[in-house]
């Protein structure tokens, strides 16, 4: 079983649970494990259902509208490959975060102690014996493993900063500086963000139909011309 990381349940999470209760009171059918989730979190839901999946929305906070704004938000920008991942319970067992192990071959902005970094993203899957719980975040899919990727990073929020780090990695836990808008797979024929496709920045970059090389050049230019 993966460890439980103690953290205060956010007001946003409580609101989502309240909204679920209202929907149920209006006759919306329940799934196996829903009652147990409200009472005891993901472990209880998985034990009751055998396999329990919770889908939550991705809610960006004022997403950047230009590449320059994204660069400004990011403490570190690097090109790296995600080799492994591991998921952990967070928010008192009511959600899951995934820690990626990424080897950075090129740092475009900022500094790193070591080339290996840990990056935490929302969502993931944990096992409780034979039972499984999974959290999926809409419009924020798991980044492509073993693929050269540009990562725009900031220091992880307090509730994620204490998640276990893998060996020989930086002492700082990072997270994408703007959710899926901060992750770009360079091995795609045309580069686009890892999600949040309806945002202004995603539409702009997708419309430009940039190759991996051209996108990296654009990032380097944006770093050299900081937004005021």
DAVENRA-V111014 format. One line per field, one symbol per residue. ss: DSSP state (A for helix, B for strand, O for the rest). phi: phi as a letter, one per 30 degrees, with the letter a starting at -180 (. if undefined). A space follows every 50 residues. Layout:
ss->???
phi->???
//
This chain:
ss->OOOBOOOOOOAAAAAAAAAAAAAAAOOOOOOOOAAAAAAAAAAAAAAAAO BBBBBBOOOOOOOOOOAAAAAAAOOBBBBBBBBBBBBBBBOOOOBBBBBB BBBBBBBBBOOOOOOBBBBBBBOBBBBBOOBBBBBBBOOBOOOOOOOBBB BBBBBOOAAAAOOOOOOOOOOOBBBBOOAAAABBBOOOOOOOBOBOOOOA AAAAAAAAOOOAAAAAAAAAAAAAOOOO
phi->.ddccdaddddddddddddddddddcjdddcejddddddbidddddddci bbcccbdccdchddcbdddddddcdbbbcacdcabbcbdbhhicabbccc cbcccbcdbibbdbddbcbcbdjkbbcbiddbbbcccdibddeddhbdbc ccbbdddedcdcdecddicddcdcbedbhddcbbddcddbdaddlhdcdd ddddddddhddedddddddeddddbddd
//
